[in-house]
């Protein structure tokens, strides 16, 4: 059974940085597409960043140049380094995983972690 357990997040002032972590278990993740989604209050869930099985990252336009997605060598741990944070980055962030990077909603989700950016 695939499990994604998140840590990190919290509150920071605009311009600050935070790092999210996600520990994956229950399968071999070397062939998975993994990533991060977020949901702001009153908004739909949106993809923030993904990394495919070849290690190629992809970012939403809103976070390009500020956020960095990465994995450890075993691909069991996923990270999101968030720099130059803005108040509009405030949301619940979710670690996600699926067999492919389909562009739709992934199959597996972490428990979520709150990120709050104050102006």
N, C-alpha and C positions, 0 to 999 in steps of 0.2 A: 504494500500500500504506500503510495507516494505521499510524503509529508514535506511541507515547506514551513520552516519555523523562522520567523523574522526577529531581528533585533535592531536596535538603533532608533533613530528618529528623535523627536522631541521638539523643543522650542528654540528659536534663534531669531536674532534681529536681521533685517534685510541687509544683504551683502555678506552674510555669514555662510558657514559651511556645515553640512551634516553628512554622515555616512550611514547608509542602511546595509544590513547584512541579511543573508538568507541561507539557512542550512537545509539542504535537500537530502532526503533519505528514502529508501524503499525501492530504488531502481538504480540502473546505471545511466547516468545523465549525460554521458559523453555524446550521445546522439540526439539529445533534446534541444529544443529551442527554449530559452529561458529569458525572463525579462521582468519589467516592472510596469504596473499600471497604477493609476491614482484616481481618486474620486473626491472632488471638492464638494462642499455642501451645495445641494440643489443642482448639481451637474451630473452628467453621465460619466461613467468610467471612461478613461482614455489611456491609451498606451503611451508610456513615457520612453522606454528604451527596451530593445531586445538584443540578444546575442545568439546567433545561430550555432549549429553544431560545428561549424568551421571556425568559430570565434569571431565572426564578422558582426560588428555592432551596428545598430540602427537607432536613430533618435527622432523623437517628435521635434518639429521645428521650434516649438516653444522652449526647449531645453538644450538645443544644440549649442555647443561651445561652453556650456556651463556644467552639464552632468556627464559623468563617465561611468559606463557599465563595465564590469569586469568579473572574471571567474578565477578560482584557483586551478591549479593544474589538473586536479582530479575531477573538476567540474561539479563538485558537491557543494561548493559555497559560491554564492553569487553576491555581488556588491553593487551599490550605487553611490558613487561619490557626488554629492550635490554642492556646487560652489555658486557664489554670487546669487544666493537665494533671494527671491522676490516674494512679496506678500501673496501674489497670485499662485505661488507654488504650494500654498497651504492646502493640504488634502490628506486623506487617508491613503497610504501607499501600500501596494500589494505586490509581493513576489509571485510570479506566475511561471508555469512550465507547461509545455505541450510537446508532442512528437514533432511538430513542424511549426514554423513561423507562418501562420496562415493569414495574419492580419485581422482575424476575428478574436472573439473572447477565448482565451486559453482554457484548457481543461482543468488544470490544477492551480489552486490559489492558496497563498499563505493567509495567516490570520489578520494581517493588516497592522500597520503602525502609523500613528499620527505624526505629521510634520506640520508645525505651525510657524509661520514667518511673520514677524511683526514689523511694522514700518517705523 
